[in-house]
Structures are given as structure tokens and as C-alpha cells.
Amino acid sequence: MRFLLRPANLYLAATYLALSCVPFAARLFGHPVADPGQVLGIEVIGWITLWAVFKRPAWFHLLLLPAFLALPAELYLYAYYGQGISAHHLGIMTETSPAEAMEFLGKKAWMLLAVLIGVLIWFGTSLRVAWKSRDFDWADVSRPVVLGVLALGAAVLGYGYWFGVAPPPVAAIAPKASSAAIHLVKAGPVASPPPPGVNAPAPKPPLPPHRLPALPNWARLPFAFDVFAHSWPFGLAARGIDFYKERTYLADLNRRSVNFRFGAHMAEPNAEPQIAVMVIGESSRYDRWSINGYQRQTNPLLSGEPNLVILPDVITSVAATRLSVPVIISRKPAMKSLKDGFSEKSFLTAFKEAGFKTFWLSNQISFGKFDTPVSVFAKEADEVDFMNLGGFTDTSNFDEVLLAPLGRVLTDPAPKKLIVLHTLGSHWNYSHRYPKEFDHWLPSLYGVDKPVYTDLKMKPQLNNSYDSTILYTDWFLAQVIGQLKGTEQQSTLLYVADHGQTLYDNSCRLAFHGHNTQYEFHVPAFVWYSDQYQQRFPEKVNQLLRRRKARLATENMFHTLLDMADIRYPQDRLEWSFVNSQFKQHKRYVDSYGWTDYDDAVMKGDCREVIAKGRPLPR
């Protein structure tokens, strides 16, 4: 082992050791490392496997490039979110333009760029050492022996995966089984343990001709895919596999939903002109709207609308756009919101079946237009327009860019129209969401070059600019209502935000979203209706006024929007429509350390963290 003392060889060995230590970097940021022993063991076996298969580092070092490139992002996520890269993060990365990423990171972007350059230099110099040195060549007789042992282990794992692992004997089951125990079980018959008090084993069902017996429990290997995914650099491949499976699954769902039908129709067939508008807000917080009691006048225009009904108690199940919007626009259950995709279509298809022409006008980014979870639903519309082609830079569009297309759509000859407006609302960076004339509360972020929201010194400016985004949203929504009034037709507008924001409230040191706080789950929502609509559907308006203070969730929006348009379909759930006499309140679950009953939870501290009184339901 004297060759390790040579500076170049020591540098290469230290490089591989440093990569292996990445999962343990969580402790530097105050976060525990799950199953550290297994992670370490998997990494040791991983390096041995690479060396045995490729014989020398020169032949496998290039395969480590993704791990080097992903290292800054991994450490950044550990530092600010307490977790490493996951399939979910990979999804966000692929759906986020470089301009948006630069804007969000602010000055940190240059720091990360410098780190990335340093990482590339590190990779290049260590590759040079690996290529030139022959001291690490594995050329003795032990290599084929190790390869044989590894092949045997792979065969055992594969056998257990395909044919299942038999459960341990009853007597061998300890009261406190190790969490490291792994059952690689695949669907299929496995042996059952004998019932208590019975010595003879229960009869085993016959195996199908194409199946072999389950792997004996004693032969299983202490390997778990999720633990492997936490290792580095090998676990990065596992996370990529998870992401690929999600994207493939999403594409498959889109194909499978092609022939999906609601069987929707008008309750009373008619050719009367009718307009239904759904406005999806972004990152908007309930208690920053003055129509909801906020002391600042952030809603001077909406507060004067006579046919506007505030919905003061609406919650969203999860504080992430790509997960929350599908629950709003489809029948996707809240407790399935963390799973990408849904085999049904959205209310766009139901409206089309009932004779409406449908439009999706979006000021969200166009990147991934046809493969993001939201866009899979959006492209059901007859006409789809993503207006924000420039990302979220200083030159990006304000939400008013949607007003001209809306005016064009309102003059479309189709008598019945559904229009979805997907806004940028209060998306970070807040000062980029409104023009200068709406920079009402000072000091603000307006004119600050790449502000960093994680800097507590920015708290006053951050909050002032956030309130200005609400002021601008008030103006935008008032313009939309004004255009609807101008049609003098039966019109409704349903507004709901996808999620809220935490904003360093009092002593809370959290900002943005993804922190399981009430500020992020409690969202603003309201319904506006025209005089012509009230004349045509007085009972629906009466029910709306009667139910306006009910406990609601974004799950109610799909059913209510269809009911407001007087659309029916087989097995519709009128009890989930708050404009219907059959309305009933249901349990509202939010993703807070598992599925927590929002109405039976404790709001903890100044962050108002939603904590279940009992044990949350598993995700």
C-alpha cells in the first residue's frame, strides 16, 4: 500500500473518499443520516464492483462525471432543504428554465457557478491522475474471485426480486426487528407463517409452472433500493431511474387517457351564450388579501365588486404547483397528489363534451409545455397559449399579457366557452411580478439585482414586494372581471391559488414554500358571477352565499366549476359542489409529515407548522 503515499495517488484516493462522504454531509447542516452503516457498506461494495469490473480507475472515472456535476446541487439542497436530489427535484429541474433558476438563486448563482468550475477542475485533474497511474490496476488472481462473489450476490438479489423472499419463521421474528431488514418481494405466492400455537406449517399453495420457490429468508441480502439511492455517487443512478420511471409513467398515463370520457352534458340542453373562467393563482397567501382582513389595502378594486363572494376557508393539499394544480383541475384525490400523473382527464374535457369551446391561457413558463404534469392536462383544451416565452427574467411578462388573448377569446363565435387563466401571481422573484407603478410599499425588492430570499436582512423588502404582487393581482383580476362584464352574458369566475408562502413571519426563520405551514396550505379563493348568471341560476347563487364560509379544499373546485356551468355526468359528486343543495363537507388532508387532517391539527409556533394530533396517515 506504499503507492498510496505518492501525492498523485493519494489525491485520487482522497477524491473517491470525498465523493463517498457526500451522504454524510447532511450532518454538517444539522440533519441526520438515515441508515449510515448500510450507506457506507453499499458504497464500499460499489467501489469494489467498479474496480473489479473495469480493472483500473481510468476506465470508470468518466462514469463519475454526473456525480461531480450534481455535487453543488446536492449540497445546496442539503443546506437549505435538508435533503438531497430526488426524482421530484429532477422533475423540477427539467421543468425550470435556466433563467428562472438564475433568478431564484440570485447572488448564490455566481457562488454555485464558481463551485461548479472548481468541481470541473477537480474532475479533470483527478481524471488525469487516473489515466496516467497504473498503481491502481487490479491484475492479480483475487479479481476473478471477487467478480464471482459479486455475480453470485447479484443472482441472489435478482432471484429474490423476481420470485419473492419467504417471510422469516414465526419464532425468529423479534419484537424489535431491525429497520434494515429488506424484503425484495414481487407479486406472487409466498409461504405463509404458521398460526400462533400451531407447530405444523400451513399448507403451501402450488406454484405456477413458470415460477420457482421464493428465496429462503436466511439467504436474503441486506440491500434496500432506497438506501442505495441515498449513497453517492452510485445512488445518483438510482434517482435517475426513479425519475425516468415517473416520466415514462406520466407519458403512459397520457396515452391511456386518450379515450377517457366523462359522458358530460348540459343538465338542460340550450344554446344560450355562457362563459366560465377559472383563474389559477400562484404562490398567493390568504392573509395578505385585504378582502380577507389584512390591514394593508391590497384589494382596493376587488373589494368594490358587488357580485364577488369570498371563500375564507379553502386549503390546498400540497404546497407545490406541479402537484397541487392537478388536484384543482381534475378529480385527482388530494392524497394521491404526490404521485405524478392521473389516468383521468380534467374538467377541460368535461366542458368540451358538454358543448363548450375550451381555452388554456398561461403566463407560466413554456419549457416542458407538453410533458409537465400541468401541461398534460392543459393540452386537452381546444386552444393552448403559453404566453411567457422568455422565462422569469426582468423582461418576462406580467400577468396582464393574458388580457389581450382573453379579449380575443371572448369575441370567439363559440356561444359557450371555458377559459383557464394560469397566472404567475406572486411567484418569486416578487419584484418581477408587477410593474413599477405597483411598487407601493417601501423599501422593496424593486431594482435590487438578484435578491436572495434566504437572507433575513431582506425580510422587510421581501414582504413589501410580496404585498405589491397581491395589489397587482387585484388589478389584474379586476380587469378580467371588467372584460366579462362587457360581454353582458352569463359569466362566472372562480379564482383559487395553488399554494401560499411562508414569509419570515414574526420569529419564523422560514420563507418561500415547502415547509408544511398554515401560510402555505390556506389559500385565497373567491367566486364572481354576472347579473345575467344570477338571473339564470338564482338557486346556485343562493347556495353559494349559503356555503361561502364552509370548510373547503381545492378538491371541491372541479365539481363546483362543472356545477356552476350546469354540467352533469354519470356518477358526478354534487355533494362536493359548494353551489349545490347536496353539498357536504369532507375531511381535508394536507401533506405535512404524512397526510395530516388539517382540521384536527395543531398550528405550531410562529411558523404555524401543521402538526397532526395523532399519527399522520402514511404517504
N, C-alpha and C positions, 0 to 999 in steps of 0.2 A: 504493500500500500504506500511505499515511499513516493511513488509517482504523483500522489495527491499533493505532495508538498511543493511541487513545481507551481509557480504562480499561475500559469495559464490553466493548468488542470484544476487547481484549487478554485479558480474563477468559474469554470464550467460547473464544478460540483456545487459551488455556492449558488449558482444560478438555478439549478434544479431544486435545490433545497428551498430557496426563496419562493419559487413557484408552488412548492408543496405546502408552504406555510400560509398561503393566501386564505384558506378557510378559517384559520386561527386568527386572522387579522380582526375578526369581529370583536375579540376581547379588547383590542386597543380602543374601540369605540364604546365599550361598556356593554356589549351584548354577549350572551353565552354562545358556546359552540355545541351544537347537538351531536351526540354520539362521537366525541373526539377520537376515542380509541378505534372505532370502526373506520372513521375517515382516514386516520393515519395508516391503518392496516391496508385499506384499499389503495392508498397512494403508493405504499411500498410495493404491493403486488403489481400495480400499474407500471411503475418504473421497471421492475424486473421483467414484466411482459414485453415492454418496448425494447429493452436491451436484448432479450433473448430472441425476439422475432427479427429485429433489424441488425443485430450483431454489434453495431457501433453507432454512437450519437449522430455522426454525420448523416446517417440515413433516416433518422426520425426527427431531427431538430426542426426541419421546415414544418413538420406537422404541428409544432407548438406555436406557430405564428398567431393563430386566432386567440390563443390563451394570452399571449403578450399584448395583442391589440385590445382585448377585452378587459385587461387588468385595470386601467384607470376607471372604467365604468363600474367594475365590481367593487373597487374600494370606495368610489363615490356613493354607491348605493348602501354600502355598509355604514359609511359615515353619517348619512342623512336619513336613511330609512331602515337601518338595522337588518338588512337582508341583502343577499347577493342577487345576481342576474337570474331571472326566472323566465319561463315561457311567456308569462304575462308581460314582463319588461321587454322581451324581444318583440312581442306584438306591438307595444307602444313605440319602440324604436323604429320598426318598419313602417309605422303609420305617421311618423313625425318627420317633417321636413327638416333639413339641416338648418334653415333659417330660424325655425321655431325653437330648435334645440339651442342655438346660439343665443336667441333672445331670452329664453328661460334661464340659462346658466349665467347670463350676464358676464361679469368680470371673471367668474370661475372658468368660463370657456377658454380664456387665454392660459389660465393655470393648467387646465386639463390638456390643452394643446401642447404646452411645454412638457408636461408629463409624458404625453404620447410620443413626442420627439425623443425624449430620453429613453422611453421604452424601446423605440425602434433602434436607437443606437445600441442599447443593451442587447437586443436580439441579434443585431448584425455582428457585434463583437463576439458574442458567445457562439454564434454560428461559425465564425472564422476559426475559433479555437476548436470547436467540434470537428470541423472539416480537416484541420491540419494535424490534430493529435491522433496518434494511433494507440495511445496508452490505455484507452478505454475499450479497445476491441475485445470482444468476448469470443475467444477462439479455442478454449480448452474443452475437455470432454464433459464438463458439467453443463454446458449449454444445451445439448440434446436431451440430457436428463431433465433439466428444468422445463424445456419445451414439452416433454412428455407429461410431466406433472401438471402443467398448465392446461394441456389438451384434455387431460382426464377431468380436471376441475370444470372446464367449460362444458364437457359432455354431461357431467352431473347436473350442472345448472340448467342446461338445455333440456335434459330429461325431466327434471322437476317442473320446468315451465310448461312443457307440453303435456305431461301426464299427471301432474299434481304431486303434492307431498302429503304422505299419510300423516294424520294427527298423532301426537305422542300418546303412549298408553296412559290411562287414567291415573295410575299410581305415580306416574312420572311427572304429572302436572303439579308444579309447585304453586303455593298461594301467590307468590310474587314472581311471576315469570319475567325474565329479562325482556326489556323492550327491544333488545337487539335480535330477538328470535325472529327468524324470517320464514314465511310460508309462501313459497312460489307456487300458488295454486291456480290452475287453469280449470275452466268449467269441465266437469266430467265426474264420474263416480269415484269416490274415495272411501276408504274404510272408515267405519264409524266406531267410536269407543264403546265398550260395554256399559250398560246402565249401571248405576250405583248398586252394589250388593250382589252383582252377578259376576261369577268368575269366568264363565264361558264367553267368548267374544260373540257379538251379534253376527248373524249370517251376512256374508258379503254378497252384494248384488253381482251378477255375472257381468264380466267386461265385454263390451262390444268387440267384434272380431278385429277391428283395426286399432284397438287400444291395448297398451301394456299396463301392468300394475303400477300403482303410484309409487314414487320414490320413498323408501323407508325413511321414517323421521330421523333416525340416527345418522343417515347419510346426507342430510341437507347441509348446505354450506352457509356460513354466517354472512350472507350477502343480501343487501337491500338496494333496490334501484334508487330510492330517494336518498339514501345515504351516499351512494355512488355519485349522484347528481351534485351533492354538496362538496365533493372533493375537487381539487384543482391540480393540474389542468384537465384531468380526464373527465370530470363531471360536466365540463362545458359541452362536450359532445352529447351527453345525456339530455341536457337542457335544450340543445338544438333539436334533438329527436322529439322531445315533448312539443316544441314549437311547431315542428314540421307536421306532427300528428294533428295538432289543433288546426293548422291551416288546411290540411287535407280534409279534416272532418268538416270544416266550415264550407269548403268547396263542395263536398259531397252533400251537405245539407241543402245548399243552394240548388244543386241538381235535383235532389229528391223533392224539393218543394215546388218544382216547376208545375206539377199537375195538381197542387193543393188548391182546394176550393172551399170557401165558406158556405156557398149557397145563399149569399146575401141578396136581399131585395128590399124595396121600399115597403113599409108597412101598409101604406095606401098609395098605390101607383099614381103618379101625377107628373106633369111636365112643367110645373112651376119652377122658376129660377130659384136657386138655392146655393149659398156659399158657406162652406165650413172651412175655418182656418185653424190650424194647430201651430202654435209657436213654441218651439223647444228652446228654453233659455239655457245659458251656460254659466256654471260656477256662481250662481246668484244665491244670495243668502236672505232668508226670510226676514230677519230682524233688522235689515238695513233698508227696508222699504218703509217710507213714512206712512203709507196706507195701512201698514201693519203695526204702527205705533212708534216708529223710530223718530227721535227728536229732530233730526235734520230733515229738511223738506226735500226728500229725494224723489217724490212723486207728485209734483205740482200739477201735472196735466191729467194723469190717471185719476187723481182724487176728485176731479171735477166731472168725471164721466157718470151720467145717471144710471146707465144700464150695466154697470160693472159690479160683479158680485165677487168679493174677496173670499178665498178659501183659506182660512187661517191655520188649518191643521193638516197639512199634507207632508208626508215623508217619502223619501226615496230609499230604496233598499241598499244601495251601494254607492259610494262616492267616487265613481269613475265613469266618464262619459261613455266609453265603449261598452260598458256593462249595464249602465242604467238606462240608456236610451232604448234598447230593445224591449225592456220591460214596459216603457211608456207606450210604444207604438205597436206592440203585439200582445198576444196572450201568454207570453213567456212568464212563468211564475217567478216571483221575486227570489225564491230560494234556489232557483236554477240560474240566476243572473251571472254567477261566476263562471259558468260553462259557456264557451263560445258557441254561437250558432243556435238555431231553433228550427225545427222541421216544419213549422207553420209559417205562413206569410203574415204581413202586417195589416193594419186597418186600410192601407192603400188599396190592397186587393179587394177587400170587402166593399169599399166605396165604389171601386170600378165595377164590381159585379152588380151593384145597385144602380148603375147608370151614371155615375159621376166621372168627370174627367179629372185626373189627378196630377198634381204638380209638386215637385220637391225642389225648393229653392234654398240653397245652403251658402252661408258665409264661412263654413268650416273649410279646412284645407282640402285640396283636391288630390293630394298624394294618397294612393291606395283607394281611389274612387270606387273601384269595382271589387275590392276584396276585403275591405274593413267590415267589421260586424254591422255597423250602422248602414254602410253603403249597400250591403246585401239587401237590406230592406228598401233603401231609397230607390234603387233601380227598378222597383216594382211600378213606380209612377209612370204615367204616360210621357211626362216631360221632366227631365232632371237637369238642374243647372247648379254647378258648384262655382260660386262667384269669386271666391278668394283664391285666385291662381298664383298669388305672389307669396304665400306663406303668412307669417305673423310679424313681419318686419315693420319698420316705421312707415313704409309705403303700402302696407296692407290695407284692405278695405275696411271701412267702418260698416256697421250693420245697415246703414242707410243705403248701401249698394243694393239691397234687396227690394227697395221701394219701387224703383223703375220697372224691374221684372214683374213685381206684384201688380203694378198698374196695367201692364200689358196683359197679364193673365186674367185680370178682372174684366177686360174687354173681349176675352175669348168668347166666340159664339156659343160654346157649350153652355146649356142652361144650368147644369148642376156641376159644381166644382169643389174639389177638396184641394186645399193649398197648405203645404207644410213649409214653415219657415224655420230653418235651423240656424240660429244666431251664434255669434261669438260672445255676446253678452259681456260677462265680466272675466273672461279668460285672461290669465296672466300673459303678457305684461299689462297691468291695468291701465297705465297711461297711454297705451296704444289702442285702447278700445273706444276712445272718444276724441272728437276734435277739440282744439284749443278753447273754443268758446264755452265748453262744458267743464273746463278745469276750474271748478267752483270753490273747492276747499283747499286752502294752502297752509303749510308747504305741501307740495305734491311730488309725484314722480315725474311729472311732465318736464321734459327736457333733460332728465337725468340719463346719462349714457350707460345703458346696460345695468340697471339696478339689480342688486342681488336680494331676493326676498328673505333669505336666511339671515341677513344682517339685522339684528334687533334695533340698531340705530335708525333703521329706515321705517320703524313702526308708524310714526305719525304720517309720513309721506305715503306709505303704503295704504293706510286706512283712508286717508283723504282721497287718494286717487280711486280707491275701490268705490267709495261713495259716489264719486263722479261718474263711474261706469253705470251705477244704478240710475243716476239723473239722466244720463244719455239713453239708457234703456227705456226710461219713462217717456222720453221724447219720441223714440223710435216706435214704441207700441202705440202711442197716441196718433202718430202718422198712419200706421196700419189701420187703426180704427176709423180714422178720418176717411181713408180711401174706401173702406167698407160702407160707411155711411153714405158716401157719394153714389154708390150703386143703387140705393133705395130698394134693396132686395132683402129677402130673408137671409140674414147673416149671423154667424156666431164665431167667436174667437175663444179658444181655450189656450191659456198660457200656463206652462209649468217648467221649472228649471230642472236640469238633470241632477244637480247636486249643489251644495253650498261651499263655503270656505271657512277655515279657521284663520283668525287674523290677530294673533298675539293678544287674545282677549284677557284683560286685566293682568294677572300674573302668569298666564299661559304662555309657554315659550314655543308654541307650535303655530305654523302658518301653512297656507295652501290647503290641500285636501289629501285624504288617505289616512286620517288619524282617528277615525271612529268617534267623532264628536257630534253632539247635537247640532252644532252650527253647520255641519256638512250634510246631515240627514234631513233636517227641517227646511223645506224649500218653499219659495213663494209660488202661488198659483192663483188664478182668477178666471172667471168666465165673463165675457161681454156678449151681449145679444142686441140685435137691431129692433126697432119698434115693429117692423114688419114681421120679424120672427116671433115676437111676443104675441102679436095678433093671431098668428097661425098656430102657435103651440103654447097657449096660456098655461096649461097644466104642467108642462115641462118647466116653465119658468117658476111656477108656484113651488114645485118640488125642489128646484134649485135653491130658491130662497129658504125653503124649509130645512134643507140639508147642508146649508153653507158652512155650519160650524161642526159638522160631523168629522170623526177621525177618518182621514182618507190617506191613500197611498198612491204612488204612481201606477200601481196595478189597476186602479179604477179608471184611468184615463182612456184606455182602449174602449172599454164598454160604454163609458159616458159619451165619448165623441160619436160613436155609432148611434147611440140612443138619441142624442141631440138632433142628429140628422134624420131621425125616424127610420133607421135601417134595422131590419131584423134578419136573423139567420137561425137555422135549426140549432137548438141547444144553446141559445145565447144566455148570458148571465145578467139578466136585468137587475138582479139583487146587488150587482156591483156598480150599477149606474146611479150616480147621485142626482140625476134628474128624473128618476123613476120612483113611483109609489112603492115598488117592491124592494127598494134599497135596504140593505142590511150591512152593518159594519162588520169587518173581519179582522183577524189578528194581523198585526203589521210587524214583520220581521226585518231587521237590518243586519248587515254583515259587520258585527263587532265582536271579534274573538270567537267566532261561530255565529250561528243565527240566533240573535237576541230578540226577544219580544220587546219592542220599543215601548209599549205602554205599560210594561211591568219591569222597567229597568230603572236604575239609579243613575242620575247625571252627576258624575264625579268631578269635583274641583272646578277651577276657573276655565279649564278646557272643556267642561261639560261632556266628558267622555261617557259614552253609553255603556253601562256595565249591567249585565244580567244579574238579577237577584239570586237566581239559581244557576244551574249549569246550562250554557247555551247549547242549542242543537248543533250537531256537527255539520260542517260544510259539505 
